[in-house]
């Protein structure tokens, strides 16, 4: 879950009487960033880059279409998410610009 989604989703789980335990990572055991390796791999292989772009669009679209806007906010850090997949920038997402 994204930090913005955590509180609302946890409240929903508690209301449904579903136990949830938060896991934390030991900062001393955290791995180094794989972002440079991902960027290198995407620059070498076009198919993997296209898959990362499709994955970004599919994830953002799935959040955008969720009916529960308390948990799944459409105000997402899209560029940061795309960069975490090794993309230099977020792919174009036309569905975000459609007016109701």
Chimera marker file (.cmm) of the C-alpha trace (Angstrom):
<marker_set name="trace">
<marker id="1" x="0.000" y="0.000" z="0.000" r="1" g="1" b="0" radius="0.5"/>
<marker id="2" x="1.028" y="3.540" z="-0.572" r="1" g="1" b="0" radius="0.5"/>
<marker id="3" x="1.326" y="5.684" z="2.547" r="1" g="1" b="0" radius="0.5"/>
<marker id="4" x="-1.793" y="7.613" z="1.490" r="1" g="1" b="0" radius="0.5"/>
<marker id="5" x="-3.805" y="4.384" z="1.286" r="1" g="1" b="0" radius="0.5"/>
<marker id="6" x="-2.646" y="2.775" z="4.520" r="1" g="1" b="0" radius="0.5"/>
<marker id="7" x="-4.874" y="4.487" z="7.098" r="1" g="1" b="0" radius="0.5"/>
<marker id="8" x="-8.171" y="4.090" z="5.212" r="1" g="1" b="0" radius="0.5"/>
<marker id="9" x="-7.434" y="0.492" z="4.225" r="1" g="1" b="0" radius="0.5"/>
<marker id="10" x="-6.440" y="-0.445" z="7.782" r="1" g="1" b="0" radius="0.5"/>
<marker id="11" x="-9.699" y="1.040" z="9.058" r="1" g="1" b="0" radius="0.5"/>
<marker id="12" x="-11.648" y="-1.058" z="6.538" r="1" g="1" b="0" radius="0.5"/>
<marker id="13" x="-9.835" y="-4.203" z="7.670" r="1" g="1" b="0" radius="0.5"/>
<marker id="14" x="-10.582" y="-3.454" z="11.328" r="1" g="1" b="0" radius="0.5"/>
<marker id="15" x="-14.262" y="-2.821" z="10.525" r="1" g="1" b="0" radius="0.5"/>
<marker id="16" x="-14.390" y="-6.215" z="8.807" r="1" g="1" b="0" radius="0.5"/>
<marker id="17" x="-12.586" y="-7.775" z="11.826" r="1" g="1" b="0" radius="0.5"/>
<marker id="18" x="-9.638" y="-8.879" z="9.716" r="1" g="1" b="0" radius="0.5"/>
<marker id="19" x="-6.370" y="-8.829" z="11.688" r="1" g="1" b="0" radius="0.5"/>
<marker id="20" x="-3.462" y="-7.035" z="10.052" r="1" g="1" b="0" radius="0.5"/>
<marker id="21" x="0.081" y="-6.643" z="11.304" r="1" g="1" b="0" radius="0.5"/>
<marker id="22" x="2.393" y="-3.951" z="10.020" r="1" g="1" b="0" radius="0.5"/>
<marker id="23" x="5.834" y="-5.161" z="9.032" r="1" g="1" b="0" radius="0.5"/>
<marker id="24" x="8.826" y="-2.893" z="9.213" r="1" g="1" b="0" radius="0.5"/>
<marker id="25" x="12.253" y="-3.330" z="7.695" r="1" g="1" b="0" radius="0.5"/>
<marker id="26" x="15.453" y="-3.106" z="9.638" r="1" g="1" b="0" radius="0.5"/>
<marker id="27" x="17.303" y="-0.094" z="8.151" r="1" g="1" b="0" radius="0.5"/>
<marker id="28" x="20.617" y="-1.881" z="8.639" r="1" g="1" b="0" radius="0.5"/>
<marker id="29" x="19.463" y="-4.762" z="6.456" r="1" g="1" b="0" radius="0.5"/>
<marker id="30" x="17.888" y="-2.739" z="3.646" r="1" g="1" b="0" radius="0.5"/>
<marker id="31" x="19.324" y="-3.508" z="0.255" r="1" g="1" b="0" radius="0.5"/>
<marker id="32" x="20.868" y="-0.931" z="-2.017" r="1" g="1" b="0" radius="0.5"/>
<marker id="33" x="18.786" y="0.668" z="-4.742" r="1" g="1" b="0" radius="0.5"/>
<marker id="34" x="18.196" y="-1.409" z="-7.872" r="1" g="1" b="0" radius="0.5"/>
<marker id="35" x="17.039" y="1.626" z="-9.837" r="1" g="1" b="0" radius="0.5"/>
<marker id="36" x="20.347" y="2.054" z="-11.791" r="1" g="1" b="0" radius="0.5"/>
<marker id="37" x="20.329" y="-1.633" z="-12.744" r="1" g="1" b="0" radius="0.5"/>
<marker id="38" x="16.707" y="-1.384" z="-13.915" r="1" g="1" b="0" radius="0.5"/>
<marker id="39" x="17.452" y="1.713" z="-15.990" r="1" g="1" b="0" radius="0.5"/>
<marker id="40" x="20.406" y="-0.027" z="-17.599" r="1" g="1" b="0" radius="0.5"/>
<marker id="41" x="18.355" y="-3.131" z="-18.401" r="1" g="1" b="0" radius="0.5"/>
<marker id="42" x="15.518" y="-1.064" z="-19.907" r="1" g="1" b="0" radius="0.5"/>
<marker id="43" x="17.930" y="0.905" z="-22.083" r="1" g="1" b="0" radius="0.5"/>
<marker id="44" x="19.348" y="-2.346" z="-23.499" r="1" g="1" b="0" radius="0.5"/>
<marker id="45" x="16.073" y="-4.200" z="-24.111" r="1" g="1" b="0" radius="0.5"/>
<marker id="46" x="13.125" y="-2.459" z="-25.779" r="1" g="1" b="0" radius="0.5"/>
<marker id="47" x="10.704" y="-5.293" z="-24.956" r="1" g="1" b="0" radius="0.5"/>
<marker id="48" x="11.373" y="-4.939" z="-21.237" r="1" g="1" b="0" radius="0.5"/>
<marker id="49" x="10.985" y="-1.162" z="-21.482" r="1" g="1" b="0" radius="0.5"/>
<marker id="50" x="7.600" y="-1.592" z="-23.199" r="1" g="1" b="0" radius="0.5"/>
<marker id="51" x="6.542" y="-4.077" z="-20.508" r="1" g="1" b="0" radius="0.5"/>
<marker id="52" x="7.481" y="-1.567" z="-17.786" r="1" g="1" b="0" radius="0.5"/>
<marker id="53" x="5.474" y="1.137" z="-19.568" r="1" g="1" b="0" radius="0.5"/>
<marker id="54" x="2.454" y="-1.160" z="-19.871" r="1" g="1" b="0" radius="0.5"/>
<marker id="55" x="2.768" y="-2.153" z="-16.210" r="1" g="1" b="0" radius="0.5"/>
<marker id="56" x="2.824" y="1.496" z="-15.166" r="1" g="1" b="0" radius="0.5"/>
<marker id="57" x="-0.274" y="2.319" z="-17.215" r="1" g="1" b="0" radius="0.5"/>
<marker id="58" x="-2.103" y="-0.818" z="-16.014" r="1" g="1" b="0" radius="0.5"/>
<marker id="59" x="-1.407" y="-0.072" z="-12.337" r="1" g="1" b="0" radius="0.5"/>
<marker id="60" x="-2.404" y="3.594" z="-12.555" r="1" g="1" b="0" radius="0.5"/>
<marker id="61" x="-5.543" y="2.688" z="-14.524" r="1" g="1" b="0" radius="0.5"/>
<marker id="62" x="-6.511" y="0.054" z="-11.928" r="1" g="1" b="0" radius="0.5"/>
<marker id="63" x="-6.194" y="2.611" z="-9.122" r="1" g="1" b="0" radius="0.5"/>
<marker id="64" x="-8.040" y="5.230" z="-11.178" r="1" g="1" b="0" radius="0.5"/>
<marker id="65" x="-10.981" y="2.823" z="-11.715" r="1" g="1" b="0" radius="0.5"/>
<marker id="66" x="-11.303" y="1.744" z="-8.070" r="1" g="1" b="0" radius="0.5"/>
<marker id="67" x="-14.683" y="2.788" z="-6.661" r="1" g="1" b="0" radius="0.5"/>
<marker id="68" x="-13.374" y="3.376" z="-3.104" r="1" g="1" b="0" radius="0.5"/>
<marker id="69" x="-11.666" y="6.755" z="-3.465" r="1" g="1" b="0" radius="0.5"/>
<marker id="70" x="-11.028" y="6.991" z="0.297" r="1" g="1" b="0" radius="0.5"/>
<marker id="71" x="-8.432" y="4.248" z="-0.018" r="1" g="1" b="0" radius="0.5"/>
<marker id="72" x="-7.353" y="4.536" z="-3.638" r="1" g="1" b="0" radius="0.5"/>
<marker id="73" x="-6.697" y="8.200" z="-4.281" r="1" g="1" b="0" radius="0.5"/>
<marker id="74" x="-6.177" y="9.276" z="-7.876" r="1" g="1" b="0" radius="0.5"/>
<marker id="75" x="-3.566" y="11.783" z="-6.706" r="1" g="1" b="0" radius="0.5"/>
<marker id="76" x="-0.628" y="9.416" z="-7.156" r="1" g="1" b="0" radius="0.5"/>
<marker id="77" x="3.097" y="10.091" z="-7.553" r="1" g="1" b="0" radius="0.5"/>
<marker id="78" x="3.007" y="8.766" z="-11.117" r="1" g="1" b="0" radius="0.5"/>
<marker id="79" x="6.456" y="9.978" z="-12.142" r="1" g="1" b="0" radius="0.5"/>
<marker id="80" x="8.057" y="8.507" z="-9.016" r="1" g="1" b="0" radius="0.5"/>
<marker id="81" x="6.272" y="5.186" z="-9.626" r="1" g="1" b="0" radius="0.5"/>
<marker id="82" x="7.474" y="5.072" z="-13.245" r="1" g="1" b="0" radius="0.5"/>
<marker id="83" x="11.018" y="5.885" z="-12.147" r="1" g="1" b="0" radius="0.5"/>
<marker id="84" x="10.885" y="3.069" z="-9.579" r="1" g="1" b="0" radius="0.5"/>
<marker id="85" x="10.349" y="0.696" z="-12.514" r="1" g="1" b="0" radius="0.5"/>
<marker id="86" x="13.434" y="2.100" z="-14.257" r="1" g="1" b="0" radius="0.5"/>
<marker id="87" x="11.606" y="4.371" z="-16.700" r="1" g="1" b="0" radius="0.5"/>
<marker id="88" x="13.071" y="7.824" z="-17.339" r="1" g="1" b="0" radius="0.5"/>
<marker id="89" x="9.590" y="9.379" z="-17.201" r="1" g="1" b="0" radius="0.5"/>
<marker id="90" x="5.955" y="8.352" z="-16.898" r="1" g="1" b="0" radius="0.5"/>
<marker id="91" x="4.287" y="7.110" z="-20.094" r="1" g="1" b="0" radius="0.5"/>
<marker id="92" x="1.377" y="9.084" z="-21.511" r="1" g="1" b="0" radius="0.5"/>
<marker id="93" x="-1.947" y="8.134" z="-19.931" r="1" g="1" b="0" radius="0.5"/>
<marker id="94" x="-4.879" y="9.554" z="-21.841" r="1" g="1" b="0" radius="0.5"/>
<marker id="95" x="-7.509" y="8.251" z="-19.404" r="1" g="1" b="0" radius="0.5"/>
<marker id="96" x="-6.229" y="10.678" z="-16.755" r="1" g="1" b="0" radius="0.5"/>
<marker id="97" x="-7.101" y="13.662" z="-18.939" r="1" g="1" b="0" radius="0.5"/>
<marker id="98" x="-10.649" y="12.626" z="-19.850" r="1" g="1" b="0" radius="0.5"/>
<marker id="99" x="-13.198" y="14.992" z="-18.357" r="1" g="1" b="0" radius="0.5"/>
<marker id="100" x="-16.472" y="13.642" z="-16.956" r="1" g="1" b="0" radius="0.5"/>
<link id1="1" id2="2" r="1" g="1" b="0" radius="0.2"/>
<link id1="2" id2="3" r="1" g="1" b="0" radius="0.2"/>
<link id1="3" id2="4" r="1" g="1" b="0" radius="0.2"/>
<link id1="4" id2="5" r="1" g="1" b="0" radius="0.2"/>
<link id1="5" id2="6" r="1" g="1" b="0" radius="0.2"/>
<link id1="6" id2="7" r="1" g="1" b="0" radius="0.2"/>
<link id1="7" id2="8" r="1" g="1" b="0" radius="0.2"/>
<link id1="8" id2="9" r="1" g="1" b="0" radius="0.2"/>
<link id1="9" id2="10" r="1" g="1" b="0" radius="0.2"/>
<link id1="10" id2="11" r="1" g="1" b="0" radius="0.2"/>
<link id1="11" id2="12" r="1" g="1" b="0" radius="0.2"/>
<link id1="12" id2="13" r="1" g="1" b="0" radius="0.2"/>
<link id1="13" id2="14" r="1" g="1" b="0" radius="0.2"/>
<link id1="14" id2="15" r="1" g="1" b="0" radius="0.2"/>
<link id1="15" id2="16" r="1" g="1" b="0" radius="0.2"/>
<link id1="16" id2="17" r="1" g="1" b="0" radius="0.2"/>
<link id1="17" id2="18" r="1" g="1" b="0" radius="0.2"/>
<link id1="18" id2="19" r="1" g="1" b="0" radius="0.2"/>
<link id1="19" id2="20" r="1" g="1" b="0" radius="0.2"/>
<link id1="20" id2="21" r="1" g="1" b="0" radius="0.2"/>
<link id1="21" id2="22" r="1" g="1" b="0" radius="0.2"/>
<link id1="22" id2="23" r="1" g="1" b="0" radius="0.2"/>
<link id1="23" id2="24" r="1" g="1" b="0" radius="0.2"/>
<link id1="24" id2="25" r="1" g="1" b="0" radius="0.2"/>
<link id1="25" id2="26" r="1" g="1" b="0" radius="0.2"/>
<link id1="26" id2="27" r="1" g="1" b="0" radius="0.2"/>
<link id1="27" id2="28" r="1" g="1" b="0" radius="0.2"/>
<link id1="28" id2="29" r="1" g="1" b="0" radius="0.2"/>
<link id1="29" id2="30" r="1" g="1" b="0" radius="0.2"/>
<link id1="30" id2="31" r="1" g="1" b="0" radius="0.2"/>
<link id1="31" id2="32" r="1" g="1" b="0" radius="0.2"/>
<link id1="32" id2="33" r="1" g="1" b="0" radius="0.2"/>
<link id1="33" id2="34" r="1" g="1" b="0" radius="0.2"/>
<link id1="34" id2="35" r="1" g="1" b="0" radius="0.2"/>
<link id1="35" id2="36" r="1" g="1" b="0" radius="0.2"/>
<link id1="36" id2="37" r="1" g="1" b="0" radius="0.2"/>
<link id1="37" id2="38" r="1" g="1" b="0" radius="0.2"/>
<link id1="38" id2="39" r="1" g="1" b="0" radius="0.2"/>
<link id1="39" id2="40" r="1" g="1" b="0" radius="0.2"/>
<link id1="40" id2="41" r="1" g="1" b="0" radius="0.2"/>
<link id1="41" id2="42" r="1" g="1" b="0" radius="0.2"/>
<link id1="42" id2="43" r="1" g="1" b="0" radius="0.2"/>
<link id1="43" id2="44" r="1" g="1" b="0" radius="0.2"/>
<link id1="44" id2="45" r="1" g="1" b="0" radius="0.2"/>
<link id1="45" id2="46" r="1" g="1" b="0" radius="0.2"/>
<link id1="46" id2="47" r="1" g="1" b="0" radius="0.2"/>
<link id1="47" id2="48" r="1" g="1" b="0" radius="0.2"/>
<link id1="48" id2="49" r="1" g="1" b="0" radius="0.2"/>
<link id1="49" id2="50" r="1" g="1" b="0" radius="0.2"/>
<link id1="50" id2="51" r="1" g="1" b="0" radius="0.2"/>
<link id1="51" id2="52" r="1" g="1" b="0" radius="0.2"/>
<link id1="52" id2="53" r="1" g="1" b="0" radius="0.2"/>
<link id1="53" id2="54" r="1" g="1" b="0" radius="0.2"/>
<link id1="54" id2="55" r="1" g="1" b="0" radius="0.2"/>
<link id1="55" id2="56" r="1" g="1" b="0" radius="0.2"/>
<link id1="56" id2="57" r="1" g="1" b="0" radius="0.2"/>
<link id1="57" id2="58" r="1" g="1" b="0" radius="0.2"/>
<link id1="58" id2="59" r="1" g="1" b="0" radius="0.2"/>
<link id1="59" id2="60" r="1" g="1" b="0" radius="0.2"/>
<link id1="60" id2="61" r="1" g="1" b="0" radius="0.2"/>
<link id1="61" id2="62" r="1" g="1" b="0" radius="0.2"/>
<link id1="62" id2="63" r="1" g="1" b="0" radius="0.2"/>
<link id1="63" id2="64" r="1" g="1" b="0" radius="0.2"/>
<link id1="64" id2="65" r="1" g="1" b="0" radius="0.2"/>
<link id1="65" id2="66" r="1" g="1" b="0" radius="0.2"/>
<link id1="66" id2="67" r="1" g="1" b="0" radius="0.2"/>
<link id1="67" id2="68" r="1" g="1" b="0" radius="0.2"/>
<link id1="68" id2="69" r="1" g="1" b="0" radius="0.2"/>
<link id1="69" id2="70" r="1" g="1" b="0" radius="0.2"/>
<link id1="70" id2="71" r="1" g="1" b="0" radius="0.2"/>
<link id1="71" id2="72" r="1" g="1" b="0" radius="0.2"/>
<link id1="72" id2="73" r="1" g="1" b="0" radius="0.2"/>
<link id1="73" id2="74" r="1" g="1" b="0" radius="0.2"/>
<link id1="74" id2="75" r="1" g="1" b="0" radius="0.2"/>
<link id1="75" id2="76" r="1" g="1" b="0" radius="0.2"/>
<link id1="76" id2="77" r="1" g="1" b="0" radius="0.2"/>
<link id1="77" id2="78" r="1" g="1" b="0" radius="0.2"/>
<link id1="78" id2="79" r="1" g="1" b="0" radius="0.2"/>
<link id1="79" id2="80" r="1" g="1" b="0" radius="0.2"/>
<link id1="80" id2="81" r="1" g="1" b="0" radius="0.2"/>
<link id1="81" id2="82" r="1" g="1" b="0" radius="0.2"/>
<link id1="82" id2="83" r="1" g="1" b="0" radius="0.2"/>
<link id1="83" id2="84" r="1" g="1" b="0" radius="0.2"/>
<link id1="84" id2="85" r="1" g="1" b="0" radius="0.2"/>
<link id1="85" id2="86" r="1" g="1" b="0" radius="0.2"/>
<link id1="86" id2="87" r="1" g="1" b="0" radius="0.2"/>
<link id1="87" id2="88" r="1" g="1" b="0" radius="0.2"/>
<link id1="88" id2="89" r="1" g="1" b="0" radius="0.2"/>
<link id1="89" id2="90" r="1" g="1" b="0" radius="0.2"/>
<link id1="90" id2="91" r="1" g="1" b="0" radius="0.2"/>
<link id1="91" id2="92" r="1" g="1" b="0" radius="0.2"/>
<link id1="92" id2="93" r="1" g="1" b="0" radius="0.2"/>
<link id1="93" id2="94" r="1" g="1" b="0" radius="0.2"/>
<link id1="94" id2="95" r="1" g="1" b="0" radius="0.2"/>
<link id1="95" id2="96" r="1" g="1" b="0" radius="0.2"/>
<link id1="96" id2="97" r="1" g="1" b="0" radius="0.2"/>
<link id1="97" id2="98" r="1" g="1" b="0" radius="0.2"/>
<link id1="98" id2="99" r="1" g="1" b="0" radius="0.2"/>
<link id1="99" id2="100" r="1" g="1" b="0" radius="0.2"/>
</marker_set>
